[in-house]
Amino acid sequence: MINFIRLIFLIIIIGYPNIVTACATCYGVPDAPATQGLNMAILVLLAFTASMLSLIVFTTISFYKRSKTYRIKEKNIL
């Protein structure tokens, strides 16, 4: 089944090469306002993703440290 899907994908790419080409903005002048806007949009999305992932890591580390101190306190009480 996977080979069949790969074959269909290959036929589509070879038969319709316009599907896999870049958009008009990518071919444009690097100093054009549309190109600069897209570059800033990419940077904003990357910054948002990085901040969310860092918050997840920070929360996980915080939960680990809290559980570790809780386990130590439980051992001392018993």
PyMOL Python script that loads the backbone (N, CA, C, O; Angstrom):
from pymol import cmd

cmd.read_pdbstr("""\
ATOM      1  N   MET A   1       0.816  -1.186   0.000  1.00  0.00           N
ATOM      2  CA  MET A   1       0.000   0.000   0.000  1.00  0.00           C
ATOM      3  C   MET A   1       0.869   1.263   0.000  1.00  0.00           C
ATOM      4  O   MET A   1       0.566   2.241  -0.685  1.00  0.00           O
ATOM      5  N   ILE A   2       1.945   1.222   0.777  1.00  0.00           N
ATOM      6  CA  ILE A   2       2.833   2.391   0.828  1.00  0.00           C
ATOM      7  C   ILE A   2       3.498   2.611  -0.526  1.00  0.00           C
ATOM      8  O   ILE A   2       3.657   3.750  -0.963  1.00  0.00           O
ATOM      9  N   ASN A   3       3.883   1.533  -1.184  1.00  0.00           N
ATOM     10  CA  ASN A   3       4.489   1.669  -2.508  1.00  0.00           C
ATOM     11  C   ASN A   3       3.505   2.268  -3.505  1.00  0.00           C
ATOM     12  O   ASN A   3       3.897   3.034  -4.386  1.00  0.00           O
ATOM     13  N   PHE A   4       2.232   1.921  -3.368  1.00  0.00           N
ATOM     14  CA  PHE A   4       1.207   2.470  -4.249  1.00  0.00           C
ATOM     15  C   PHE A   4       1.060   3.971  -4.027  1.00  0.00           C
ATOM     16  O   PHE A   4       0.940   4.733  -4.986  1.00  0.00           O
ATOM     17  N   ILE A   5       1.069   4.395  -2.774  1.00  0.00           N
ATOM     18  CA  ILE A   5       0.962   5.820  -2.452  1.00  0.00           C
ATOM     19  C   ILE A   5       2.177   6.576  -2.977  1.00  0.00           C
ATOM     20  O   ILE A   5       2.046   7.677  -3.511  1.00  0.00           O
ATOM     21  N   ARG A   6       3.345   5.988  -2.826  1.00  0.00           N
ATOM     22  CA  ARG A   6       4.561   6.622  -3.357  1.00  0.00           C
ATOM     23  C   ARG A   6       4.501   6.748  -4.870  1.00  0.00           C
ATOM     24  O   ARG A   6       4.922   7.762  -5.428  1.00  0.00           O
ATOM     25  N   LEU A   7       3.978   5.724  -5.537  1.00  0.00           N
ATOM     26  CA  LEU A   7       3.857   5.747  -6.989  1.00  0.00           C
ATOM     27  C   LEU A   7       2.896   6.851  -7.432  1.00  0.00           C
ATOM     28  O   LEU A   7       3.187   7.580  -8.380  1.00  0.00           O
ATOM     29  N   ILE A   8       1.764   6.977  -6.760  1.00  0.00           N
ATOM     30  CA  ILE A   8       0.799   8.026  -7.092  1.00  0.00           C
ATOM     31  C   ILE A   8       1.428   9.407  -6.870  1.00  0.00           C
ATOM     32  O   ILE A   8       1.275  10.306  -7.697  1.00  0.00           O
ATOM     33  N   PHE A   9       2.131   9.563  -5.751  1.00  0.00           N
ATOM     34  CA  PHE A   9       2.796  10.832  -5.450  1.00  0.00           C
ATOM     35  C   PHE A   9       3.823  11.171  -6.525  1.00  0.00           C
ATOM     36  O   PHE A   9       3.900  12.319  -6.963  1.00  0.00           O
ATOM     37  N   LEU A  10       4.605  10.196  -6.951  1.00  0.00           N
ATOM     38  CA  LEU A  10       5.609  10.416  -7.993  1.00  0.00           C
ATOM     39  C   LEU A  10       4.961  10.785  -9.318  1.00  0.00           C
ATOM     40  O   LEU A  10       5.458  11.663 -10.024  1.00  0.00           O
ATOM     41  N   ILE A  11       3.870  10.136  -9.662  1.00  0.00           N
ATOM     42  CA  ILE A  11       3.167  10.454 -10.917  1.00  0.00           C
ATOM     43  C   ILE A  11       2.623  11.879 -10.877  1.00  0.00           C
ATOM     44  O   ILE A  11       2.692  12.599 -11.873  1.00  0.00           O
ATOM     45  N   ILE A  12       2.086  12.282  -9.740  1.00  0.00           N
ATOM     46  CA  ILE A  12       1.566  13.645  -9.624  1.00  0.00           C
ATOM     47  C   ILE A  12       2.687  14.664  -9.766  1.00  0.00           C
ATOM     48  O   ILE A  12       2.520  15.676 -10.447  1.00  0.00           O
ATOM     49  N   ILE A  13       3.834  14.409  -9.128  1.00  0.00           N
ATOM     50  CA  ILE A  13       4.955  15.353  -9.211  1.00  0.00           C
ATOM     51  C   ILE A  13       5.498  15.445 -10.629  1.00  0.00           C
ATOM     52  O   ILE A  13       5.799  16.539 -11.108  1.00  0.00           O
ATOM     53  N   ILE A  14       5.624  14.312 -11.301  1.00  0.00           N
ATOM     54  CA  ILE A  14       6.152  14.323 -12.666  1.00  0.00           C
ATOM     55  C   ILE A  14       5.119  14.869 -13.647  1.00  0.00           C
ATOM     56  O   ILE A  14       5.470  15.602 -14.572  1.00  0.00           O
ATOM     57  N   GLY A  15       3.867  14.523 -13.456  1.00  0.00           N
ATOM     58  CA  GLY A  15       2.825  14.954 -14.383  1.00  0.00           C
ATOM     59  C   GLY A  15       2.430  16.407 -14.237  1.00  0.00           C
ATOM     60  O   GLY A  15       2.083  17.055 -15.225  1.00  0.00           O
ATOM     61  N   TYR A  16       2.476  16.930 -13.023  1.00  0.00           N
ATOM     62  CA  TYR A  16       2.059  18.302 -12.763  1.00  0.00           C
ATOM     63  C   TYR A  16       3.160  19.033 -11.982  1.00  0.00           C
ATOM     64  O   TYR A  16       3.037  19.221 -10.772  1.00  0.00           O
ATOM     65  N   PRO A  17       4.224  19.443 -12.661  1.00  0.00           N
ATOM     66  CA  PRO A  17       5.346  20.069 -11.937  1.00  0.00           C
ATOM     67  C   PRO A  17       5.001  21.437 -11.358  1.00  0.00           C
ATOM     68  O   PRO A  17       5.708  21.925 -10.476  1.00  0.00           O
ATOM     69  N   ASN A  18       3.924  22.067 -11.838  1.00  0.00           N
ATOM     70  CA  ASN A  18       3.552  23.381 -11.300  1.00  0.00           C
ATOM     71  C   ASN A  18       3.079  23.291  -9.854  1.00  0.00           C
ATOM     72  O   ASN A  18       3.082  24.297  -9.145  1.00  0.00           O
ATOM     73  N   ILE A  19       2.677  22.120  -9.408  1.00  0.00           N
ATOM     74  CA  ILE A  19       2.211  21.948  -8.033  1.00  0.00           C
ATOM     75  C   ILE A  19       3.357  22.139  -7.044  1.00  0.00           C
ATOM     76  O   ILE A  19       3.149  22.678  -5.957  1.00  0.00           O
ATOM     77  N   VAL A  20       4.560  21.707  -7.406  1.00  0.00           N
ATOM     78  CA  VAL A  20       5.673  21.735  -6.470  1.00  0.00           C
ATOM     79  C   VAL A  20       6.583  22.962  -6.626  1.00  0.00           C
ATOM     80  O   VAL A  20       7.627  23.032  -5.978  1.00  0.00           O
ATOM     81  N   THR A  21       6.211  23.913  -7.461  1.00  0.00           N
ATOM     82  CA  THR A  21       7.031  25.110  -7.612  1.00  0.00           C
ATOM     83  C   THR A  21       6.701  26.118  -6.516  1.00  0.00           C
ATOM     84  O   THR A  21       5.650  26.039  -5.880  1.00  0.00           O
ATOM     85  N   ALA A  22       7.597  27.050  -6.307  1.00  0.00           N
ATOM     86  CA  ALA A  22       7.417  28.052  -5.264  1.00  0.00           C
ATOM     87  C   ALA A  22       6.393  29.097  -5.704  1.00  0.00           C
ATOM     88  O   ALA A  22       6.068  29.221  -6.885  1.00  0.00           O
ATOM     89  N   CYS A  23       5.898  29.839  -4.719  1.00  0.00           N
ATOM     90  CA  CYS A  23       4.897  30.864  -5.012  1.00  0.00           C
ATOM     91  C   CYS A  23       5.559  32.086  -5.663  1.00  0.00           C
ATOM     92  O   CYS A  23       6.784  32.174  -5.752  1.00  0.00           O
ATOM     93  N   ALA A  24       4.738  33.003  -6.105  1.00  0.00           N
ATOM     94  CA  ALA A  24       5.249  34.196  -6.790  1.00  0.00           C
ATOM     95  C   ALA A  24       6.058  35.083  -5.851  1.00  0.00           C
ATOM     96  O   ALA A  24       6.990  35.757  -6.290  1.00  0.00           O
ATOM     97  N   THR A  25       5.719  35.091  -4.577  1.00  0.00           N
ATOM     98  CA  THR A  25       6.450  35.922  -3.625  1.00  0.00           C
ATOM     99  C   THR A  25       7.876  35.427  -3.451  1.00  0.00           C
ATOM    100  O   THR A  25       8.790  36.232  -3.275  1.00  0.00           O
ATOM    101  N   CYS A  26       8.080  34.123  -3.498  1.00  0.00           N
ATOM    102  CA  CYS A  26       9.429  33.571  -3.341  1.00  0.00           C
ATOM    103  C   CYS A  26      10.331  33.947  -4.513  1.00  0.00           C
ATOM    104  O   CYS A  26      11.549  34.037  -4.357  1.00  0.00           O
ATOM    105  N   TYR A  27       9.743  34.164  -5.670  1.00  0.00           N
ATOM    106  CA  TYR A  27      10.531  34.560  -6.835  1.00  0.00           C
ATOM    107  C   TYR A  27      10.762  36.062  -6.893  1.00  0.00           C
ATOM    108  O   TYR A  27      11.546  36.528  -7.720  1.00  0.00           O
ATOM    109  N   GLY A  28      10.102  36.827  -6.042  1.00  0.00           N
ATOM    110  CA  GLY A  28      10.136  38.285  -6.103  1.00  0.00           C
ATOM    111  C   GLY A  28      11.452  38.879  -5.651  1.00  0.00           C
ATOM    112  O   GLY A  28      12.392  38.178  -5.276  1.00  0.00           O
ATOM    113  N   VAL A  29      11.480  40.199  -5.702  1.00  0.00           N
ATOM    114  CA  VAL A  29      12.651  40.961  -5.287  1.00  0.00           C
ATOM    115  C   VAL A  29      12.798  40.856  -3.767  1.00  0.00           C
ATOM    116  O   VAL A  29      11.807  40.979  -3.047  1.00  0.00           O
ATOM    117  N   PRO A  30      14.013  40.633  -3.269  1.00  0.00           N
ATOM    118  CA  PRO A  30      14.178  40.488  -1.814  1.00  0.00           C
ATOM    119  C   PRO A  30      13.802  41.733  -1.016  1.00  0.00           C
ATOM    120  O   PRO A  30      13.464  41.624   0.163  1.00  0.00           O
ATOM    121  N   ASP A  31      13.854  42.907  -1.632  1.00  0.00           N
ATOM    122  CA  ASP A  31      13.536  44.147  -0.921  1.00  0.00           C
ATOM    123  C   ASP A  31      12.079  44.568  -1.077  1.00  0.00           C
ATOM    124  O   ASP A  31      11.696  45.642  -0.612  1.00  0.00           O
ATOM    125  N   ALA A  32      11.276  43.755  -1.711  1.00  0.00           N
ATOM    126  CA  ALA A  32       9.866  44.096  -1.901  1.00  0.00           C
ATOM    127  C   ALA A  32       9.132  44.022  -0.562  1.00  0.00           C
ATOM    128  O   ALA A  32       9.480  43.197   0.284  1.00  0.00           O
ATOM    129  N   PRO A  33       8.135  44.862  -0.359  1.00  0.00           N
ATOM    130  CA  PRO A  33       7.399  44.846   0.911  1.00  0.00           C
ATOM    131  C   PRO A  33       6.718  43.501   1.204  1.00  0.00           C
ATOM    132  O   PRO A  33       6.654  43.075   2.357  1.00  0.00           O
ATOM    133  N   ALA A  34       6.214  42.841   0.165  1.00  0.00           N
ATOM    134  CA  ALA A  34       5.565  41.551   0.382  1.00  0.00           C
ATOM    135  C   ALA A  34       6.567  40.507   0.871  1.00  0.00           C
ATOM    136  O   ALA A  34       6.241  39.709   1.749  1.00  0.00           O
ATOM    137  N   THR A  35       7.752  40.501   0.331  1.00  0.00           N
ATOM    138  CA  THR A  35       8.785  39.562   0.755  1.00  0.00           C
ATOM    139  C   THR A  35       9.228  39.854   2.178  1.00  0.00           C
ATOM    140  O   THR A  35       9.417  38.933   2.974  1.00  0.00           O
ATOM    141  N   GLN A  36       9.395  41.128   2.502  1.00  0.00           N
ATOM    142  CA  GLN A  36       9.786  41.490   3.872  1.00  0.00           C
ATOM    143  C   GLN A  36       8.681  41.131   4.861  1.00  0.00           C
ATOM    144  O   GLN A  36       8.963  40.700   5.978  1.00  0.00           O
ATOM    145  N   GLY A  37       7.433  41.305   4.457  1.00  0.00           N
ATOM    146  CA  GLY A  37       6.317  40.931   5.321  1.00  0.00           C
ATOM    147  C   GLY A  37       6.272  39.442   5.586  1.00  0.00           C
ATOM    148  O   GLY A  37       6.020  39.011   6.712  1.00  0.00           O
ATOM    149  N   LEU A  38       6.516  38.655   4.548  1.00  0.00           N
ATOM    150  CA  LEU A  38       6.543  37.196   4.734  1.00  0.00           C
ATOM    151  C   LEU A  38       7.701  36.779   5.629  1.00  0.00           C
ATOM    152  O   LEU A  38       7.552  35.891   6.469  1.00  0.00           O
ATOM    153  N   ASN A  39       8.840  37.409   5.456  1.00  0.00           N
ATOM    154  CA  ASN A  39       9.985  37.078   6.321  1.00  0.00           C
ATOM    155  C   ASN A  39       9.691  37.403   7.774  1.00  0.00           C
ATOM    156  O   ASN A  39      10.039  36.624   8.661  1.00  0.00           O
ATOM    157  N   MET A  40       9.056  38.537   8.032  1.00  0.00           N
ATOM    158  CA  MET A  40       8.701  38.890   9.406  1.00  0.00           C
ATOM    159  C   MET A  40       7.646  37.947   9.961  1.00  0.00           C
ATOM    160  O   MET A  40       7.678  37.603  11.142  1.00  0.00           O
ATOM    161  N   ALA A  41       6.717  37.529   9.119  1.00  0.00           N
ATOM    162  CA  ALA A  41       5.687  36.583   9.566  1.00  0.00           C
ATOM    163  C   ALA A  41       6.324  35.253   9.962  1.00  0.00           C
ATOM    164  O   ALA A  41       5.926  34.644  10.955  1.00  0.00           O
ATOM    165  N   ILE A  42       7.297  34.808   9.197  1.00  0.00           N
ATOM    166  CA  ILE A  42       8.002  33.567   9.525  1.00  0.00           C
ATOM    167  C   ILE A  42       8.733  33.708  10.852  1.00  0.00           C
ATOM    168  O   ILE A  42       8.709  32.797  11.679  1.00  0.00           O
ATOM    169  N   LEU A  43       9.384  34.854  11.055  1.00  0.00           N
ATOM    170  CA  LEU A  43      10.102  35.076  12.314  1.00  0.00           C
ATOM    171  C   LEU A  43       9.150  35.111  13.507  1.00  0.00           C
ATOM    172  O   LEU A  43       9.469  34.576  14.569  1.00  0.00           O
ATOM    173  N   VAL A  44       7.986  35.735  13.344  1.00  0.00           N
ATOM    174  CA  VAL A  44       7.005  35.786  14.432  1.00  0.00           C
ATOM    175  C   VAL A  44       6.509  34.380  14.764  1.00  0.00           C
ATOM    176  O   VAL A  44       6.401  34.018  15.936  1.00  0.00           O
ATOM    177  N   LEU A  45       6.212  33.598  13.747  1.00  0.00           N
ATOM    178  CA  LEU A  45       5.739  32.225  13.992  1.00  0.00           C
ATOM    179  C   LEU A  45       6.819  31.376  14.669  1.00  0.00           C
ATOM    180  O   LEU A  45       6.517  30.580  15.558  1.00  0.00           O
ATOM    181  N   LEU A  46       8.066  31.545  14.253  1.00  0.00           N
ATOM    182  CA  LEU A  46       9.154  30.808  14.898  1.00  0.00           C
ATOM    183  C   LEU A  46       9.333  31.239  16.351  1.00  0.00           C
ATOM    184  O   LEU A  46       9.565  30.406  17.226  1.00  0.00           O
ATOM    185  N   ALA A  47       9.225  32.532  16.602  1.00  0.00           N
ATOM    186  CA  ALA A  47       9.359  33.023  17.981  1.00  0.00           C
ATOM    187  C   ALA A  47       8.222  32.516  18.852  1.00  0.00           C
ATOM    188  O   ALA A  47       8.448  32.132  20.000  1.00  0.00           O
ATOM    189  N   PHE A  48       7.012  32.508  18.327  1.00  0.00           N
ATOM    190  CA  PHE A  48       5.870  32.006  19.088  1.00  0.00           C
ATOM    191  C   PHE A  48       6.044  30.521  19.403  1.00  0.00           C
ATOM    192  O   PHE A  48       5.812  30.093  20.533  1.00  0.00           O
ATOM    193  N   THR A  49       6.448  29.744  18.414  1.00  0.00           N
ATOM    194  CA  THR A  49       6.652  28.312  18.622  1.00  0.00           C
ATOM    195  C   THR A  49       7.755  28.062  19.640  1.00  0.00           C
ATOM    196  O   THR A  49       7.608  27.214  20.519  1.00  0.00           O
ATOM    197  N   ALA A  50       8.852  28.790  19.529  1.00  0.00           N
ATOM    198  CA  ALA A  50       9.964  28.613  20.466  1.00  0.00           C
ATOM    199  C   ALA A  50       9.546  28.989  21.885  1.00  0.00           C
ATOM    200  O   ALA A  50       9.929  28.314  22.840  1.00  0.00           O
ATOM    201  N   SER A  51       8.765  30.060  22.031  1.00  0.00           N
ATOM    202  CA  SER A  51       8.352  30.456  23.380  1.00  0.00           C
ATOM    203  C   SER A  51       7.400  29.432  23.987  1.00  0.00           C
ATOM    204  O   SER A  51       7.490  29.144  25.180  1.00  0.00           O
ATOM    205  N   MET A  52       6.494  28.880  23.191  1.00  0.00           N
ATOM    206  CA  MET A  52       5.576  27.863  23.715  1.00  0.00           C
ATOM    207  C   MET A  52       6.338  26.589  24.113  1.00  0.00           C
ATOM    208  O   MET A  52       6.053  25.997  25.154  1.00  0.00           O
ATOM    209  N   LEU A  53       7.288  26.177  23.297  1.00  0.00           N
ATOM    210  CA  LEU A  53       8.069  24.984  23.632  1.00  0.00           C
ATOM    211  C   LEU A  53       8.930  25.209  24.869  1.00  0.00           C
ATOM    212  O   LEU A  53       9.095  24.304  25.686  1.00  0.00           O
ATOM    213  N   SER A  54       9.476  26.409  25.007  1.00  0.00           N
ATOM    214  CA  SER A  54      10.279  26.688  26.200  1.00  0.00           C
ATOM    215  C   SER A  54       9.409  26.718  27.453  1.00  0.00           C
ATOM    216  O   SER A  54       9.851  26.293  28.520  1.00  0.00           O
ATOM    217  N   LEU A  55       8.181  27.213  27.338  1.00  0.00           N
ATOM    218  CA  LEU A  55       7.269  27.178  28.481  1.00  0.00           C
ATOM    219  C   LEU A  55       6.908  25.746  28.875  1.00  0.00           C
ATOM    220  O   LEU A  55       6.791  25.436  30.061  1.00  0.00           O
ATOM    221  N   ILE A  56       6.734  24.891  27.898  1.00  0.00           N
ATOM    222  CA  ILE A  56       6.442  23.481  28.192  1.00  0.00           C
ATOM    223  C   ILE A  56       7.622  22.834  28.907  1.00  0.00           C
ATOM    224  O   ILE A  56       7.436  22.098  29.876  1.00  0.00           O
ATOM    225  N   VAL A  57       8.829  23.106  28.434  1.00  0.00           N
ATOM    226  CA  VAL A  57      10.025  22.545  29.078  1.00  0.00           C
ATOM    227  C   VAL A  57      10.168  23.086  30.495  1.00  0.00           C
ATOM    228  O   VAL A  57      10.466  22.326  31.416  1.00  0.00           O
ATOM    229  N   PHE A  58       9.959  24.391  30.682  1.00  0.00           N
ATOM    230  CA  PHE A  58      10.061  24.997  32.003  1.00  0.00           C
ATOM    231  C   PHE A  58       9.040  24.386  32.965  1.00  0.00           C
ATOM    232  O   PHE A  58       9.364  24.100  34.118  1.00  0.00           O
ATOM    233  N   THR A  59       7.812  24.188  32.493  1.00  0.00           N
ATOM    234  CA  THR A  59       6.774  23.595  33.333  1.00  0.00           C
ATOM    235  C   THR A  59       7.117  22.162  33.703  1.00  0.00           C
ATOM    236  O   THR A  59       6.908  21.752  34.845  1.00  0.00           O
ATOM    237  N   THR A  60       7.635  21.403  32.765  1.00  0.00           N
ATOM    238  CA  THR A  60       8.018  20.021  33.040  1.00  0.00           C
ATOM    239  C   THR A  60       9.133  19.963  34.075  1.00  0.00           C
ATOM    240  O   THR A  60       9.085  19.141  34.990  1.00  0.00           O
ATOM    241  N   ILE A  61      10.121  20.813  33.943  1.00  0.00           N
ATOM    242  CA  ILE A  61      11.222  20.848  34.922  1.00  0.00           C
ATOM    243  C   ILE A  61      10.705  21.269  36.290  1.00  0.00           C
ATOM    244  O   ILE A  61      11.121  20.723  37.312  1.00  0.00           O
ATOM    245  N   SER A  62       9.803  22.236  36.308  1.00  0.00           N
ATOM    246  CA  SER A  62       9.233  22.694  37.575  1.00  0.00           C
ATOM    247  C   SER A  62       8.448  21.579  38.255  1.00  0.00           C
ATOM    248  O   SER A  62       8.576  21.385  39.464  1.00  0.00           O
ATOM    249  N   PHE A  63       7.642  20.847  37.500  1.00  0.00           N
ATOM    250  CA  PHE A  63       6.886  19.722  38.077  1.00  0.00           C
ATOM    251  C   PHE A  63       7.827  18.637  38.590  1.00  0.00           C
ATOM    252  O   PHE A  63       7.569  18.032  39.631  1.00  0.00           O
ATOM    253  N   TYR A  64       8.906  18.390  37.872  1.00  0.00           N
ATOM    254  CA  TYR A  64       9.863  17.373  38.313  1.00  0.00           C
ATOM    255  C   TYR A  64      10.500  17.773  39.645  1.00  0.00           C
ATOM    256  O   TYR A  64      10.619  16.956  40.557  1.00  0.00           O
ATOM    257  N   LYS A  65      10.906  19.035  39.743  1.00  0.00           N
ATOM    258  CA  LYS A  65      11.534  19.499  40.986  1.00  0.00           C
ATOM    259  C   LYS A  65      10.547  19.456  42.149  1.00  0.00           C
ATOM    260  O   LYS A  65      10.926  19.081  43.258  1.00  0.00           O
ATOM    261  N   ARG A  66       9.302  19.829  41.921  1.00  0.00           N
ATOM    262  CA  ARG A  66       8.300  19.789  42.979  1.00  0.00           C
ATOM    263  C   ARG A  66       8.036  18.357  43.437  1.00  0.00           C
ATOM    264  O   ARG A  66       7.932  18.089  44.634  1.00  0.00           O
ATOM    265  N   SER A  67       7.931  17.454  42.490  1.00  0.00           N
ATOM    266  CA  SER A  67       7.677  16.064  42.874  1.00  0.00           C
ATOM    267  C   SER A  67       8.869  15.481  43.625  1.00  0.00           C
ATOM    268  O   SER A  67       8.697  14.667  44.532  1.00  0.00           O
ATOM    269  N   LYS A  68      10.063  15.892  43.253  1.00  0.00           N
ATOM    270  CA  LYS A  68      11.253  15.404  43.940  1.00  0.00           C
ATOM    271  C   LYS A  68      11.273  15.898  45.387  1.00  0.00           C
ATOM    272  O   LYS A  68      11.559  15.120  46.297  1.00  0.00           O
ATOM    273  N   THR A  69      10.976  17.175  45.612  1.00  0.00           N
ATOM    274  CA  THR A  69      10.947  17.681  46.993  1.00  0.00           C
ATOM    275  C   THR A  69       9.805  17.050  47.778  1.00  0.00           C
ATOM    276  O   THR A  69       9.949  16.797  48.974  1.00  0.00           O
ATOM    277  N   TYR A  70       8.684  16.794  47.134  1.00  0.00           N
ATOM    278  CA  TYR A  70       7.560  16.143  47.816  1.00  0.00           C
ATOM    279  C   TYR A  70       7.937  14.726  48.243  1.00  0.00           C
ATOM    280  O   TYR A  70       7.612  14.306  49.353  1.00  0.00           O
ATOM    281  N   ARG A  71       8.616  13.991  47.370  1.00  0.00           N
ATOM    282  CA  ARG A  71       9.042  12.626  47.719  1.00  0.00           C
ATOM    283  C   ARG A  71      10.041  12.634  48.861  1.00  0.00           C
ATOM    284  O   ARG A  71       9.990  11.757  49.723  1.00  0.00           O
ATOM    285  N   ILE A  72      10.938  13.592  48.889  1.00  0.00           N
ATOM    286  CA  ILE A  72      11.923  13.697  49.982  1.00  0.00           C
ATOM    287  C   ILE A  72      11.212  13.995  51.303  1.00  0.00           C
ATOM    288  O   ILE A  72      11.543  13.410  52.334  1.00  0.00           O
ATOM    289  N   LYS A  73      10.233  14.907  51.271  1.00  0.00           N
ATOM    290  CA  LYS A  73       9.485  15.216  52.480  1.00  0.00           C
ATOM    291  C   LYS A  73       8.672  14.028  52.979  1.00  0.00           C
ATOM    292  O   LYS A  73       8.561  13.809  54.185  1.00  0.00           O
ATOM    293  N   GLU A  74       8.113  13.271  52.061  1.00  0.00           N
ATOM    294  CA  GLU A  74       7.338  12.087  52.438  1.00  0.00           C
ATOM    295  C   GLU A  74       8.223  11.035  53.095  1.00  0.00           C
ATOM    296  O   GLU A  74       7.799  10.379  54.047  1.00  0.00           O
ATOM    297  N   LYS A  75       9.433  10.868  52.605  1.00  0.00           N
ATOM    298  CA  LYS A  75      10.352   9.895  53.189  1.00  0.00           C
ATOM    299  C   LYS A  75      10.763  10.327  54.604  1.00  0.00           C
ATOM    300  O   LYS A  75      10.891   9.496  55.503  1.00  0.00           O
ATOM    301  N   ASN A  76      10.966  11.631  54.787  1.00  0.00           N
ATOM    302  CA  ASN A  76      11.371  12.124  56.114  1.00  0.00           C
ATOM    303  C   ASN A  76      10.244  12.027  57.128  1.00  0.00           C
ATOM    304  O   ASN A  76      10.494  11.816  58.315  1.00  0.00           O
ATOM    305  N   ILE A  77       9.015  12.177  56.677  1.00  0.00           N
ATOM    306  CA  ILE A  77       7.872  12.092  57.584  1.00  0.00           C
ATOM    307  C   ILE A  77       7.658  10.649  58.044  1.00  0.00           C
ATOM    308  O   ILE A  77       7.393  10.398  59.219  1.00  0.00           O
ATOM    309  N   LEU A  78       7.773   9.722  57.127  1.00  0.00           N
ATOM    310  CA  LEU A  78       7.567   8.317  57.476  1.00  0.00           C
ATOM    311  C   LEU A  78       8.802   7.795  58.125  1.00  0.00           C
ATOM    312  O   LEU A  78       8.853   6.625  58.504  1.00  0.00           O
TER     313      LEU A  78
END
""", "prot")
cmd.dss("prot")
cmd.show_as("cartoon", "prot")
cmd.util.cbc("prot")
cmd.orient("prot")
